[in-house]
Amino acid sequence: MKKAEAFRIWICLFQRFLPNKVLLLRPDGAEGKRLATLSPFVEAILSEDHQPRVYVCEQYACNRPITNVGQLESALHSPYPQSETRNAIEGG
């Protein structure tokens, strides 16, 4: 089940044009620890139940983890990303 959901999440991300997106896959084991030494912020995002999780981050802050494709599609269908809304409110 974990691999199937991870694959569905991956497909959902790559079916959309998301300019400036950065995808970072943090695997378990030695490779995950190696990545954490290069990017220390990923140390805190390890899944305790080893289920795939997606963090949508904007303006140096990440939202709560998304654990299934339905949640991800809802997050990606937001009419205005938070950063655009913030810029409009702040006059930027």
C-alpha positions in Angstrom: 0.0 0.0 0.0 2.8 2.4 0.8 4.4 2.2 -2.6 1.1 2.4 -4.4 0.1 5.6 -2.6 3.6 7.1 -3.1 3.3 6.4 -6.8 -0.1 8.0 -7.0 1.3 11.1 -5.2 4.3 11.2 -7.6 2.0 11.1 -10.6 -0.3 13.8 -9.2 2.8 16.1 -8.8 4.1 15.5 -12.2 0.8 15.8 -14.1 0.7 19.5 -13.2 2.7 22.5 -14.3 4.1 23.8 -11.1 6.8 26.4 -11.8 9.5 26.7 -9.3 8.6 23.5 -7.5 11.2 21.6 -5.7 10.7 17.9 -5.0 12.8 16.3 -2.3 12.4 12.6 -1.6 13.7 11.5 1.8 14.2 7.8 1.9 14.6 5.7 5.0 17.9 4.3 6.1 21.4 5.4 5.3 20.3 7.5 2.2 17.9 9.4 4.3 20.5 10.1 6.9 22.9 11.3 4.2 20.3 13.6 2.8 19.7 15.0 6.3 23.4 15.9 6.6 23.1 17.9 3.3 19.8 19.4 4.2 19.3 19.4 8.0 15.6 20.5 7.8 14.6 17.1 6.4 15.6 15.4 9.7 12.3 16.6 11.3 10.1 15.4 8.5 10.6 11.6 8.8 7.4 9.7 8.8 7.0 7.7 12.0 4.6 5.2 10.2 6.7 5.1 7.0 3.8 6.3 4.9 4.5 8.8 2.1 4.0 12.4 3.1 4.0 15.6 1.1 4.8 19.0 2.6 3.6 22.0 0.6 5.9 24.9 1.6 5.8 28.6 0.7 7.6 31.6 2.1 9.9 29.5 4.2 7.0 27.7 6.0 5.5 24.3 5.5 1.9 23.3 5.9 0.8 20.1 7.7 1.8 16.9 6.0 -0.4 15.6 3.2 -0.9 11.9 3.3 -3.0 11.0 0.3 -3.7 12.1 -3.3 -7.1 13.6 -2.5 -5.6 16.0 0.0 -2.8 16.9 -2.4 -5.1 17.6 -5.2 -7.1 19.9 -3.0 -4.0 21.7 -1.9 -2.8 22.1 -5.5 -6.2 23.3 -6.7 -6.1 26.4 -4.5 -7.0 29.3 -6.8 -4.2 31.5 -5.4 -1.2 30.2 -3.6 -0.6 31.8 -0.2 2.4 33.7 -1.5 0.3 35.4 -4.2 -2.5 36.2 -1.8 0.0 37.6 0.7 1.6 39.8 -2.0 -1.8 41.1 -3.1 -2.7 42.0 0.5 0.7 43.6 1.2 0.6 45.5 -2.1 3.6 43.5 -3.6 
